[in-house]
Amino acid sequence: MSKHRGAPAPDHDHDHDEQLMRPDGHRYEAPESDEERSSKSWAYAALALLVVLLMVLVATGTVPIFRR
């Protein structure tokens, strides 16, 4: 990709850019780093633990959903 928007890209860059283009004109994002993937997995694990905890609290009646 060229540094200036108006400047034409060299042929070898143009071919590479076409391979990365989606049919709707958007480009693919760069692959995630191992660190980013690891941090996301920890965040999803924490969220899943929170959801399970809430489900247990509701199931045992500690957190009432409907008042009687």
C-alpha positions in Angstrom: 0.0 0.0 0.0 1.4 3.4 -0.9 1.9 6.1 1.7 -0.1 8.7 -0.3 -3.7 8.0 -1.1 -3.6 9.6 -4.6 -0.3 7.9 -5.7 -0.7 4.7 -7.7 0.8 1.6 -6.1 3.5 -0.4 -7.9 2.2 -3.5 -9.7 3.5 -6.1 -7.2 1.8 -4.2 -4.3 -1.4 -3.9 -6.4 -1.6 -7.7 -6.9 -1.0 -8.3 -3.2 -3.7 -5.7 -2.3 -6.2 -7.4 -4.6 -5.7 -10.8 -2.8 -6.5 -9.1 0.5 -9.6 -7.3 -0.8 -13.1 -8.6 0.1 -15.8 -8.5 -2.5 -17.4 -5.6 -0.6 -14.2 -3.5 -0.9 -13.0 -3.9 2.7 -9.6 -5.2 3.5 -8.9 -8.1 5.8 -7.5 -7.2 9.2 -4.0 -8.4 10.3 -3.9 -11.6 12.3 -4.1 -11.4 16.1 -0.9 -11.6 18.0 -0.5 -14.5 20.6 -0.7 -11.9 23.4 -3.9 -10.4 22.1 -5.5 -13.9 21.6 -4.4 -14.9 25.1 -5.9 -11.8 26.7 -9.2 -12.3 24.9 -9.4 -15.9 26.1 -8.9 -14.8 29.7 -11.6 -12.2 29.3 -14.0 -14.7 27.9 -13.2 -17.2 30.7 -13.9 -14.5 33.3 -17.2 -13.6 31.6 -18.2 -17.3 31.5 -17.4 -17.7 35.2 -19.5 -14.6 36.0 -22.5 -16.0 34.0 -22.3 -19.4 35.7 -22.1 -17.7 39.1 -25.2 -15.6 38.3 -27.1 -18.7 37.0 -26.3 -20.6 40.3 -27.4 -17.7 42.4 -30.7 -17.5 40.5 -31.2 -21.3 40.6 -30.7 -21.4 44.4 -33.1 -18.5 45.0 -30.4 -16.2 46.4 -31.1 -13.7 43.7 -34.8 -13.6 43.0 -36.0 -12.7 39.5 -39.7 -12.7 40.2 -41.1 -11.4 43.4 -43.9 -13.6 45.0 
